[in-house]
Amino acid sequence: MQSNEFLSATQAAAFSGLSVSYLNKLRSAGRGSPFLKVGRRCLYRKDQFENWLASHQKQPTKNEPSTK
């Protein structure tokens, strides 16, 4: 189900802890969250932005003791 709640670039940056300029860079490179272009504004659908963030989640690596 799609959300009707949208985030501006500034709101998305605050929500994620990323900078607006970094989100702009990711968007320009085609690596950012899906977005809507409305006039000059880029809007992110909140549920899609959250899914995009979650897709970057990594599991911590185990620090195995070296066997020398």
C-alpha positions in Angstrom: 0.0 0.0 0.0 1.4 3.4 -1.0 1.6 6.2 1.5 0.2 9.6 0.8 2.8 11.1 3.1 5.6 12.9 1.3 8.9 14.2 2.4 10.8 17.2 1.0 14.5 16.8 0.5 15.1 18.8 3.7 12.6 16.5 5.6 14.2 13.4 4.1 17.6 14.6 5.1 16.5 15.3 8.7 14.7 11.9 8.9 17.7 9.9 7.7 20.6 11.9 9.1 22.0 12.5 5.6 22.6 15.9 4.2 20.4 17.4 1.5 23.5 17.7 -0.8 24.2 14.0 -0.4 20.6 13.1 -1.2 20.9 15.3 -4.3 24.1 13.7 -5.3 22.6 10.2 -4.9 19.5 11.2 -6.9 21.6 12.7 -9.7 23.7 9.5 -9.9 20.5 7.3 -10.0 21.4 5.6 -6.7 18.9 7.4 -4.4 15.4 6.7 -3.3 12.6 6.9 -5.8 11.3 10.4 -6.0 8.7 12.6 -7.6 9.6 15.8 -9.5 6.9 18.4 -9.0 8.0 21.6 -10.6 11.4 22.3 -9.2 10.8 20.3 -6.1 11.8 16.7 -5.5 9.5 14.8 -3.1 10.0 11.4 -1.6 7.1 9.1 -0.7 7.8 8.3 2.9 7.2 4.6 2.7 9.5 4.3 -0.4 12.2 6.4 1.3 12.0 4.2 4.4 12.3 1.0 2.2 15.3 2.5 0.4 17.0 3.2 3.7 16.2 -0.3 5.0 17.7 -1.8 1.8 21.1 -0.4 2.9 21.1 -2.1 6.2 24.1 -4.3 6.8 24.8 -7.0 9.4 27.8 -6.4 11.7 30.7 -8.6 10.8 32.2 -10.9 13.4 35.7 -10.2 14.5 37.1 -13.7 14.4 40.3 -14.2 16.4 43.2 -14.7 14.1 44.8 -18.2 14.2 48.5 -17.4 13.9 
